[in-house]
Amino acid sequence: MSLPSPASDQRHTARQRHPARRTGLRRPLALAATAVFALATGANAATAPDPALHLVGGHLTATSELSEPTEPMGSAGSALPQLRRLIQRQADAWNRGDGTAFANTYAEDAEFITFDGTHLRGRPEMARNFQIYFDNYTKGTRLVFTKVPVTLRYPTPTTAVMITNGCVANPGEPECRPDSHSVQTYVAAHRERGWELVSFQNTRVQNLLPPPRT
């Protein structure tokens, strides 16, 4: 039988003197870990896919059977119904060539990145410039949404980020050309009047990278 070393004897004495030190730390650490996990999952949980909406006969129509996204709990409530109405108004205004009506689907202080990279700030600037687009560069085209939304997330209870798919169809084209699809990112904020679109970014789909693994 070997004798305990001075170091091991000191550790044994310390355990006798403070028998609850190690076990006493476990419960607070476990509670803290549980709280951090709950906050992280609650703040960043993504929603499920939403039914695709297609522009049929001038109106967006649901065409898939995917489940409704999970909506946040709280006073702000769901952004989806109001965002869908705003998207429909955008398509109608674009197809009429009405720059003011198109800009009115956004908040007064909204920012908009156009298809050619122009950065528009505020509703008046958006209305003025979109009328120039409609009268000169996109005259007679149709705004077609092929899926609304692709995803809808709530970084905070009063902020919604929605991604959609769509294109601008040229006169006489019944639907989007394969090379005309774009991805749109909308940011909405819940304010006194409800959900408002405050930011927009449009990117043409080029598929430079290989498809993601499934």
Beta strands, then each sheet from edge to edge (+ up, - down):
strand 1: 53-56
strand 2: 59-62
strand 3: 106-113
strand 4: 119-121
strand 5: 142-156
strand 6: 159-169
strand 7: 182-191
strand 8: 194-204
sheet 1: 1+ 2-
sheet 2: 4+ 3- 8- 7+ 6- 5+
end
